[in-house]
Amino acid sequence: MSLKSMIWNGLLVAALCLAIFLLYRIFQQYSLDQIVQSVRSIPLSSFCAALLFAAGSYLCLSCFDLLAIRSLGKSLPYSRIALTSFISLSLGHNVGFAGLSSGAFRYRFYSRWGLTAEDVAKIILFCGVTVGLGLITLGGLAMIVNPGDAGRLLRIDPGSVRIFGVVALVVPVVYAGLAFFIRGTLRLWRWSFQLPRFSIALAQVGVGTVNFMLVSACLHQMLSAFGDVAFFRSVTAYVLANSAILATHVPGGLGVLEATVSYVVPKEASIGALIAFRCAYFFIPLALGSTLLVISEVIFRRRSRGADEEADERAEAQSV
């Protein structure tokens, strides 16, 4: 076994152990009775709807990678892109430092299919920009539509919140405008940035925004089980929480999500709502992603072993 394989195997085991530890750390805050009773209070229809919204979000996330690969001028089957994206992000969301942690898994898969380390780095940067565009766009809309909750949390008046919302919406407009007019490399002092085509830039803004709307809808289903919560209150809560999570890089947003959502919607943010949301968006994808990772590793190694054996047989035949 090569040193590279040994290092990867060690990282794989460490990631899976960390995932198990994070699940234990999160659930140990509550007694089993609290968890069971709280989750039971969520209607099955609401939980199933939340799962559909979560699945839609991960579908959008796979489109991040698809757009990134197209912007590089590369081509890969969507099934491979979707597999890589889901495994990388289902683990990365829970481990923390999603850009780095998911990047390691992305490199593991994409390098097998012909992409270089530079290509993977550009994919990670592209996806990060798409996340930022989506968060800023939806955050701007939330501040305009629902300035009260954001103003209360940020301790500024609703009028100022709306102004910040309008300013936030200028960002995706400027980004798309630069992609349309410059159509190439943007140079700022010593830095240079390769802008995507205008159509891809628009798709980044659209799919990034839809992704966060779907995650907010997932949270909204859980909160609505405990009260009449307006959709954009859920949007405000999640956008603010996710902004804090990105700033702190806490694994799975542990504690940050709960604190922010509880502040914005204190009556509806029960243990059951937040645990059910974590189950739908974090824990179930984590379990599926870990399983797919193990299965894919077994399949890849069998194929690699088979390819090596075929190469040895050919070499022996040629020597004879």
ZAVEX-495953 format. One record per residue: residue in one letter; x, y negated, z negated of N, C-alpha, C in turn. Coordinates in steps of 0.2 Angstrom, whole numbers, plus 5000, padded with zeros to 4 digits. Example, Ala and Ser with C-alpha at 12.3 -4.5 7.8 and 13.67 -1.06 7.14 Angstrom:
<pts>
   padren   n.east   n.north   n.up   ca.east   ca.north   ca.up   c.east   c.north   c.up
        A     5066      5028   4961      5062       5022    4961     5066      5016   4961
        S     5064      5011   4965      5068       5005    4964     5064      5000   4961
</pts>
This chain:
<pts>
   padren   n.east   n.north   n.up   ca.east   ca.north   ca.up   c.east   c.north   c.up
        M     5004      5006   5000      5000       5000    5000     5004      4994   5000
        S     5003      4989   5005      5007       4983    5005     5006      4978   4999
        L     5010      4974   4998      5010       4969    4993     5004      4964   4994
        K     5002      4963   5000      4996       4959    5002     4990      4962   5000
        S     4990      4969   5001      4984       4973    4999     4983      4973   4992
        M     4989      4974   4988      4988       4974    4981     4986      4968   4978
        I     4988      4962   4981      4986       4956    4978     4979      4955   4979
        W     4976      4957   4985      4969       4956    4987     4965      4960   4982
        N     4967      4967   4981      4963       4971    4977     4963      4969   4970
        G     4968      4965   4967      4968       4962    4961     4963      4957   4960
        L     4963      4952   4965      4959       4947    4966     4952      4949   4966
        L     4950      4955   4970      4944       4957    4970     4941      4960   4964
        V     4945      4964   4960      4943       4966    4954     4942      4961   4949
        A     4947      4956   4949      4946       4950    4944     4940      4946   4946
        A     4938      4945   4952      4932       4941    4954     4926      4945   4951
        L     4925      4952   4952      4920       4956    4950     4919      4956   4942
        C     4925      4956   4939      4925       4956    4932     4922      4949   4929
        L     4925      4944   4932      4923       4937    4931     4915      4936   4931
        A     4912      4939   4937      4905       4938    4938     4901      4942   4933
        I     4904      4948   4930      4900       4951    4925     4901      4947   4919
        F     4907      4944   4917      4907       4940    4911     4903      4934   4911
        L     4902      4931   4917      4898       4925    4917     4891      4927   4916
        L     4888      4933   4918      4882       4935    4917     4881      4936   4910
        Y     4886      4939   4906      4885       4940    4899     4885      4934   4895
        R     4890      4929   4897      4890       4923    4894     4884      4919   4894
        I     4881      4919   4900      4874       4915    4901     4869      4918   4897
        F     4868      4924   4897      4862       4928    4894     4863      4928   4886
        Q     4869      4928   4884      4870       4929    4876     4867      4923   4873
        Q     4866      4917   4876      4863       4911    4873     4856      4913   4870
        Y     4853      4918   4873      4846       4919    4872     4845      4926   4869
        S     4840      4927   4865      4838       4934    4863     4834      4938   4869
        L     4835      4944   4868      4831       4948    4874     4824      4947   4874
        D     4821      4946   4868      4814       4944    4867     4812      4937   4871
        Q     4816      4932   4869      4815       4926    4873     4816      4926   4880
        I     4820      4930   4883      4821       4931    4890     4815      4934   4893
        V     4813      4940   4890      4808       4944    4893     4801      4940   4892
        Q     4800      4937   4887      4793       4933    4886     4793      4927   4891
        S     4799      4924   4891      4799       4918    4896     4798      4919   4903
        V     4802      4925   4905      4801       4927    4912     4795      4929   4914
        R     4792      4933   4909      4785       4936    4910     4780      4930   4911
        S     4781      4924   4909      4776       4919    4909     4776      4916   4916
        I     4781      4918   4921      4781       4916    4927     4777      4920   4932
        P     4772      4918   4935      4768       4922    4939     4772      4925   4945
        L     4770      4931   4946      4774       4935    4951     4774      4931   4958
        S     4768      4928   4960      4768       4925    4966     4773      4919   4966
        S     4774      4916   4961      4779       4910    4960     4786      4913   4961
        F     4787      4918   4958      4794       4921    4958     4795      4923   4965
        C     4791      4927   4968      4792       4929    4975     4793      4923   4980
        A     4789      4918   4979      4790       4912    4983     4797      4909   4982
        A     4799      4909   4976      4805       4906    4974     4811      4910   4978
        L     4810      4917   4978      4815       4921    4981     4815      4920   4989
        L     4809      4918   4992      4809       4916    4999     4813      4910   5000
        F     4812      4905   4996      4815       4899    4996     4823      4900   4995
        A     4825      4904   4991      4832       4905    4990     4835      4909   4996
        A     4831      4913   4999      4834       4917    5005     4834      4912   5010
        G     4830      4907   5011      4830       4902    5016     4836      4897   5015
        S     4838      4896   5009      4844       4892    5007     4850      4896   5010
        Y     4851      4902   5008      4857       4906    5010     4857      4906   5018
        L     4851      4907   5021      4851       4907    5028     4854      4900   5031
        C     4852      4895   5028      4855       4888    5030     4862      4888   5029
        L     4864      4891   5023      4872       4891    5022     4875      4894   5027
        S     4872      4900   5030      4876       4903    5035     4876      4899   5041
        C     4871      4895   5042      4872       4890    5048     4877      4885   5047
        F     4879      4883   5041      4885       4879    5040     4891      4882   5043
        D     4892      4889   5042      4898       4892    5045     4897      4893   5052
        L     4891      4894   5055      4890       4894    5062     4892      4888   5065
        L     4890      4882   5063      4891       4876    5066     4899      4874   5065
        A     4902      4876   5060      4909       4875    5059     4913      4879   5064
        I     4911      4885   5065      4915       4889    5070     4914      4887   5077
        R     4907      4885   5079      4906       4882    5085     4910      4875   5086
        S     4911      4871   5081      4914       4865    5082     4922      4866   5083
        L     4924      4872   5081      4931       4874    5082     4932      4877   5090
        G     4926      4878   5093      4927       4881    5100     4928      4889   5099
        K     4926      4892   5094      4927       4899    5093     4920      4902   5094
        S     4920      4909   5094      4914       4913    5095     4915      4919   5091
        L     4910      4920   5086      4909       4926    5082     4902      4928   5082
        P     4900      4934   5082      4893       4937    5081     4890      4934   5075
        Y     4884      4932   5075      4880       4928    5070     4880      4933   5064
        S     4879      4940   5065      4879       4945    5059     4885      4944   5055
        R     4891      4944   5058      4897       4943    5055     4898      4937   5051
        I     4896      4931   5054      4896       4925    5050     4891      4925   5044
        A     4885      4928   5045      4880       4928    5040     4883      4932   5034
        L     4886      4938   5036      4889       4942    5030     4894      4939   5026
        T     4899      4935   5030      4904       4932    5027     4902      4926   5022
        S     4897      4922   5025      4894       4917    5022     4891      4919   5015
        F     4887      4924   5016      4883       4926    5010     4887      4929   5004
        I     4892      4933   5006      4896       4936    5001     4901      4930   4998
        S     4903      4926   5002      4908       4921    5000     4904      4916   4995
        L     4898      4914   4997      4894       4909    4993     4891      4912   4987
        S     4888      4918   4988      4885       4921    4982     4890      4922   4976
        L     4896      4924   4978      4901       4924    4972     4904      4917   4971
        G     4905      4913   4976      4908       4907    4974     4903      4902   4970
        H     4897      4902   4971      4892       4898    4967     4893      4900   4960
        N     4894      4906   4958      4894       4908    4951     4901      4908   4948
        V     4906      4908   4952      4913       4908    4949     4915      4901   4948
        G     4913      4896   4952      4915       4889    4951     4920      4888   4956
        F     4922      4881   4957      4926       4879    4962     4925      4882   4969
        A     4918      4881   4971      4916       4885    4976     4920      4885   4983
        G     4923      4879   4984      4927       4878    4990     4933      4883   4990
        L     4936      4883   4984      4942       4888    4984     4940      4895   4983
        S     4935      4896   4979      4934       4903    4978     4930      4907   4984
        S     4926      4903   4987      4923       4906    4993     4927      4906   4999
        G     4932      4901   4999      4937       4901    5004     4942      4907   5004
        A     4943      4910   4998      4947       4916    4998     4943      4922   5002
        F     4937      4922   5000      4933       4928    5003     4932      4926   5011
        R     4931      4920   5012      4930       4918    5020     4937      4920   5023
        Y     4942      4919   5021      4949       4921    5024     4949      4928   5025
        R     4947      4932   5020      4948       4939    5020     4944      4942   5026
        F     4938      4939   5027      4934       4942    5032     4936      4939   5039
        Y     4936      4932   5039      4937       4929    5046     4944      4931   5049
        S     4949      4932   5045      4956       4934    5047     4956      4941   5051
        R     4951      4945   5048      4950       4951    5052     4948      4951   5059
        W     4944      4945   5060      4941       4944    5066     4944      4939   5071
        G     4950      4938   5069      4954       4934    5074     4955      4926   5072
        L     4952      4924   5067      4953       4917    5065     4959      4916   5060
        T     4963      4910   5061      4969       4909    5057     4967      4906   5051
        A     4972      4905   5047      4972       4901    5040     4970      4894   5041
        E     4972      4891   5047      4970       4884    5048     4963      4884   5050
        D     4961      4889   5054      4954       4889    5056     4949      4889   5050
        V     4951      4894   5045      4947       4895    5039     4947      4888   5035
        A     4953      4885   5035      4953       4879    5031     4948      4873   5034
        K     4948      4873   5040      4944       4868    5044     4936      4870   5043
        I     4935      4877   5043      4928       4879    5041     4926      4877   5034
        I     4930      4878   5029      4929       4876    5022     4928      4868   5022
        L     4932      4864   5025      4931       4857    5025     4925      4855   5029
        F     4923      4858   5034      4917       4856    5038     4911      4858   5034
        C     4911      4864   5030      4905       4866    5026     4905      4861   5020
        G     4910      4859   5017      4910       4854    5012     4907      4847   5014
        V     4909      4845   5020      4906       4839    5023     4898      4840   5024
        T     4896      4846   5026      4889       4847    5027     4885      4847   5020
        V     4888      4850   5015      4885       4850    5009     4885      4842   5006
        G     4890      4838   5007      4889       4831    5005     4884      4828   5009
        L     4884      4829   5015      4879       4825    5019     4872      4827   5017
        G     4871      4833   5016      4864       4836    5014     4862      4833   5007
        L     4867      4833   5002      4866       4831    4996     4864      4823   4996
        I     4868      4819   4999      4867       4812    5000     4861      4810   5003
        T     4859      4814   5009      4853       4812    5012     4847      4814   5008
        L     4846      4820   5005      4841       4821    5001     4841      4817   4994
        G     4847      4816   4992      4847       4811    4986     4844      4804   4987
        G     4846      4802   4993      4843       4795    4995     4836      4795   4996
        L     4833      4800   4999      4826       4801    4999     4823      4801   4992
        A     4826      4805   4988      4823       4806    4981     4823      4799   4977
        M     4828      4795   4978      4829       4789    4975     4824      4784   4977
        I     4822      4785   4984      4817       4780    4987     4810      4782   4985
        V     4808      4789   4985      4802       4791    4983     4800      4792   4976
        N     4805      4793   4972      4805       4795    4965     4810      4791   4961
        P     4810      4784   4961      4815       4780    4958     4815      4781   4950
        G     4809      4782   4947      4808       4782    4940     4813      4787   4936
        D     4812      4793   4938      4816       4798    4935     4824      4797   4936
        A     4826      4796   4942      4833       4794    4943     4835      4788   4939
        G     4831      4783   4939      4833       4777    4935     4833      4778   4928
        R     4829      4782   4925      4829       4784    4918     4836      4788   4916
        L     4838      4792   4920      4844       4796    4919     4850      4792   4920
        L     4850      4788   4925      4856       4784    4927     4856      4777   4923
        R     4850      4775   4919      4849       4769    4915     4850      4763   4919
        I     4846      4763   4925      4846       4757    4929     4838      4756   4931
        D     4836      4750   4933      4829       4749    4935     4827      4752   4942
        P     4821      4754   4943      4819       4757    4949     4820      4754   4955
        G     4820      4747   4955      4822       4743    4961     4829      4744   4963
        S     4834      4745   4958      4841       4746    4960     4842      4753   4963
        V     4838      4758   4960      4838       4765    4962     4836      4765   4969
        R     4831      4762   4971      4829       4762    4978     4834      4759   4983
        I     4837      4754   4981      4843       4751    4984     4848      4756   4985
        F     4850      4759   4980      4855       4765    4981     4853      4770   4985
        G     4846      4771   4985      4844       4776    4990     4845      4774   4997
        V     4843      4768   4999      4844       4766    5006     4851      4766   5008
        V     4856      4764   5003      4863       4764    5004     4865      4771   5006
        A     4862      4776   5002      4864       4783    5003     4862      4785   5010
        L     4856      4783   5012      4854       4785    5019     4858      4782   5024
        V     4862      4777   5023      4866       4774    5028     4872      4779   5030
        V     4874      4783   5025      4880       4787    5026     4879      4792   5031
        P     4874      4796   5031      4873       4801    5037     4872      4797   5044
        V     4869      4791   5044      4868       4788    5050     4875      4785   5053
        V     4879      4783   5048      4886       4781    5050     4890      4787   5053
        Y     4889      4793   5049      4893       4799    5051     4891      4801   5058
        A     4884      4801   5060      4882       4803    5066     4884      4798   5071
        G     4884      4791   5069      4886       4786    5074     4893      4787   5076
        L     4897      4788   5071      4904       4789    5073     4905      4795   5078
        A     4902      4800   5076      4902       4806    5081     4900      4805   5088
        F     4895      4800   5088      4892       4799    5095     4897      4794   5099
        F     4900      4789   5095      4903       4784    5099     4911      4785   5099
        I     4914      4788   5094      4921       4790    5095     4922      4796   5099
        R     4918      4801   5097      4919       4808    5101     4926      4810   5101
        G     4929      4811   5095      4936       4814    5095     4939      4813   5088
        T     4945      4810   5087      4948       4810    5081     4947      4803   5078
        L     4945      4802   5072      4944       4796    5068     4951      4795   5064
        R     4954      4789   5065      4960       4788    5062     4959      4782   5057
        L     4961      4783   5051      4960       4778    5045     4967      4778   5042
        W     4971      4773   5043      4978       4772    5041     4982      4778   5042
        R     4984      4782   5037      4988       4787    5039     4985      4794   5040
        W     4978      4794   5039      4974       4800    5039     4970      4800   5046
        S     4969      4806   5048      4965       4807    5054     4960      4812   5053
        F     4954      4812   5056      4949       4816    5055     4946      4818   5062
        Q     4945      4825   5063      4942       4827    5069     4934      4827   5068
        L     4931      4823   5072      4924       4822    5072     4921      4828   5076
        P     4915      4831   5074      4912       4836    5078     4908      4832   5084
        R     4905      4836   5089      4901       4833    5094     4895      4830   5090
        F     4891      4825   5094      4886       4822    5091     4880      4827   5089
        S     4879      4832   5093      4874       4837    5092     4875      4841   5086
        I     4881      4842   5085      4883       4846    5079     4883      4842   5073
        A     4885      4835   5073      4884       4831    5068     4877      4830   5065
        L     4872      4829   5070      4865       4829    5068     4863      4835   5065
        A     4865      4841   5068      4863       4848    5065     4866      4848   5058
        Q     4872      4846   5056      4875       4846    5050     4870      4842   5045
        V     4868      4836   5047      4864       4832    5042     4857      4836   5041
        G     4854      4838   5047      4848       4842    5046     4848      4848   5042
        V     4853      4853   5043      4853       4859    5040     4855      4858   5033
        G     4860      4853   5032      4862       4852    5025     4856      4849   5020
        T     4852      4845   5023      4846       4842    5019     4841      4848   5018
        V     4840      4852   5023      4835       4857    5023     4837      4862   5017
        N     4844      4863   5017      4846       4868    5012     4844      4866   5005
        F     4846      4859   5003      4844       4857    4997     4837      4856   4995
        M     4833      4855   5001      4826       4855    5000     4823      4862   4998
        L     4826      4867   5001      4824       4874    4999     4826      4876   4992
        V     4832      4874   4990      4834       4875    4983     4830      4872   4978
        S     4828      4865   4980      4824       4862    4975     4817      4865   4975
        A     4815      4868   4981      4808       4871    4981     4808      4877   4977
        C     4814      4881   4977      4815       4887    4972     4814      4885   4965
        L     4817      4879   4963      4817       4877    4956     4810      4874   4955
        H     4806      4871   4960      4800       4868    4959     4795      4874   4957
        Q     4795      4880   4961      4791       4885    4959     4791      4888   4952
        M     4797      4887   4949      4798       4890    4942     4795      4884   4937
        L     4797      4878   4939      4794       4873    4934     4787      4872   4934
        S     4784      4873   4940      4777       4872    4941     4773      4878   4937
        A     4776      4883   4935      4773       4888    4931     4771      4886   4924
        F     4775      4880   4922      4774       4878    4915     4771      4871   4915
        G     4769      4868   4921      4765       4862    4921     4765      4859   4928
        D     4761      4853   4929      4760       4850    4936     4766      4846   4937
        V     4771      4849   4941      4777       4845    4942     4777      4843   4950
        A     4778      4836   4951      4778       4834    4958     4785      4837   4961
        F     4784      4838   4968      4790       4841    4971     4796      4837   4971
        F     4795      4830   4972      4801       4826    4972     4804      4825   4965
        R     4800      4827   4960      4803       4827    4953     4808      4833   4952
        S     4806      4838   4955      4811       4844    4956     4817      4842   4960
        V     4816      4839   4966      4821       4837    4970     4826      4832   4966
        T     4823      4827   4963      4828       4823    4959     4832      4826   4954
        A     4828      4831   4950      4832       4835    4945     4837      4839   4948
        Y     4836      4842   4953      4841       4847    4956     4847      4843   4959
        V     4845      4838   4963      4851       4834    4966     4855      4831   4961
        L     4852      4828   4956      4857       4825    4950     4861      4830   4947
        A     4857      4836   4946      4861       4842    4942     4867      4844   4947
        N     4865      4845   4953      4870       4848    4958     4876      4843   4959
        S     4875      4836   4959      4880       4831    4959     4885      4832   4953
        A     4882      4833   4947      4886       4834    4941     4890      4841   4941
        I     4886      4846   4944      4890       4852    4945     4896      4852   4949
        L     4895      4848   4955      4901       4847    4960     4906      4843   4956
        A     4904      4839   4952      4910       4835    4949     4913      4839   4944
        T     4910      4843   4940      4913       4847    4934     4916      4853   4937
        H     4913      4856   4942      4915       4863    4944     4914      4868   4939
        V     4909      4867   4935      4907       4872    4930     4905      4879   4933
        P     4907      4885   4932      4904       4891    4935     4897      4891   4935
        G     4894      4892   4940      4886       4892    4941     4883      4886   4938
        G     4886      4881   4937      4883       4875    4934     4881      4876   4927
        L     4884      4881   4923      4882       4883    4917     4882      4877   4912
        G     4876      4876   4909      4874       4871    4905     4872      4864   4908
        V     4876      4863   4913      4875       4856    4917     4868      4856   4920
        L     4866      4861   4923      4859       4862    4926     4854      4861   4921
        E     4855      4865   4916      4849       4865    4911     4849      4858   4908
        A     4854      4855   4906      4854       4848    4903     4851      4843   4907
        T     4852      4843   4914      4850       4838    4918     4842      4839   4920
        V     4840      4846   4921      4833       4847    4922     4829      4846   4916
        S     4832      4847   4910      4828       4846    4904     4827      4839   4903
        Y     4831      4835   4905      4831       4828    4904     4826      4825   4909
        V     4826      4827   4915      4821       4824    4920     4814      4827   4919
        V     4813      4833   4918      4806       4836    4917     4807      4840   4910
        P     4807      4836   4904      4808       4840    4898     4802      4845   4896
        K     4796      4843   4898      4790       4848    4896     4790      4854   4899
        E     4792      4854   4906      4792       4860    4910     4798      4864   4910
        A     4804      4861   4908      4810       4865    4909     4811      4870   4903
        S     4807      4875   4903      4808       4880    4898     4813      4885   4899
        I     4815      4889   4894      4820       4894    4895     4818      4898   4901
        G     4811      4900   4901      4809       4905    4906     4810      4902   4913
        A     4808      4895   4914      4809       4892    4921     4816      4892   4923
        L     4821      4890   4919      4828       4890    4921     4831      4897   4922
        I     4829      4901   4917      4832       4908    4918     4829      4911   4925
        A     4823      4910   4926      4820       4913    4932     4823      4910   4938
        F     4825      4903   4938      4828       4900    4944     4835      4903   4945
        R     4839      4904   4939      4845       4907    4940     4845      4914   4942
        C     4840      4918   4940      4839       4924    4943     4838      4924   4950
        A     4834      4920   4953      4832       4920    4960     4838      4917   4964
        Y     4841      4912   4962      4846       4909    4966     4853      4911   4965
        F     4855      4913   4959      4862       4914    4957     4863      4922   4956
        F     4859      4925   4951      4860       4932    4949     4859      4937   4954
        I     4853      4937   4957      4851       4942    4962     4856      4941   4968
        P     4857      4935   4971      4862       4935    4976     4869      4937   4974
        L     4871      4936   4968      4877       4938    4965     4878      4946   4965
        A     4872      4949   4963      4872       4956    4963     4873      4959   4970
        L     4869      4956   4975      4869       4958    4982     4875      4957   4985
        G     4878      4951   4984      4884       4949    4987     4890      4954   4984
        S     4890      4955   4978      4895       4960    4975     4895      4967   4978
        T     4889      4969   4979      4887       4976    4982     4890      4976   4989
        L     4888      4971   4993      4890       4970    5000     4897      4970   5001
        L     4901      4966   4996      4908       4966    4996     4911      4972   4996
        V     4909      4976   4991      4912       4983    4990     4911      4987   4996
        I     4904      4987   4998      4903       4991    5004     4907      4990   5010
        S     4907      4983   5011      4911       4981    5017     4919      4983   5016
        E     4921      4982   5010      4928       4984    5009     4929      4991   5011
        V     4925      4996   5009      4925       5003    5010     4925      5004   5017
        I     4920      5001   5021      4920       5002    5028     4926      4999   5032
        F     4928      4993   5030      4934       4991    5033     4940      4995   5032
        R     4941      4998   5026      4947       5002    5025     4947      5009   5029
        R     4941      5011   5029      4940       5018    5033     4941      5016   5040
        R     4939      5011   5043      4940       5009    5050     4948      5008   5051
        S     4951      5004   5047      4958       5003    5047     4962      5009   5047
        R     4960      5014   5042      4963       5020    5042     4963      5024   5048
        G     4956      5024   5051      4955       5028    5057     4959      5025   5063
        A     4960      5018   5063      4964       5015    5068     4971      5017   5068
        D     4974      5017   5062      4981       5019    5060     4982      5026   5063
        E     4977      5030   5061      4978       5037    5063     4978      5038   5070
        E     4974      5035   5074      4973       5035    5081     4980      5032   5084
        A     4982      5027   5081      4989       5024    5084     4994      5029   5083
        D     4995      5032   5077      5000       5037    5076     4999      5043   5081
        E     4993      5045   5082      4992       5051    5087     4994      5049   5094
        R     4993      5043   5096      4995       5041    5102     5003      5040   5103
        A     5006      5038   5097      5013       5037    5097     5016      5044   5098
        E     5013      5049   5094      5016       5056    5095     5015      5059   5102
        A     5009      5057   5105      5008       5060    5111     5013      5057   5117
        Q     5014      5051   5116      5019       5047    5120     5026      5050   5120
        S     5028      5051   5113      5035       5054    5112     5036      5061   5115
        V     5030      5065   5115      5031       5071    5118     5031      5071   5126
</pts>
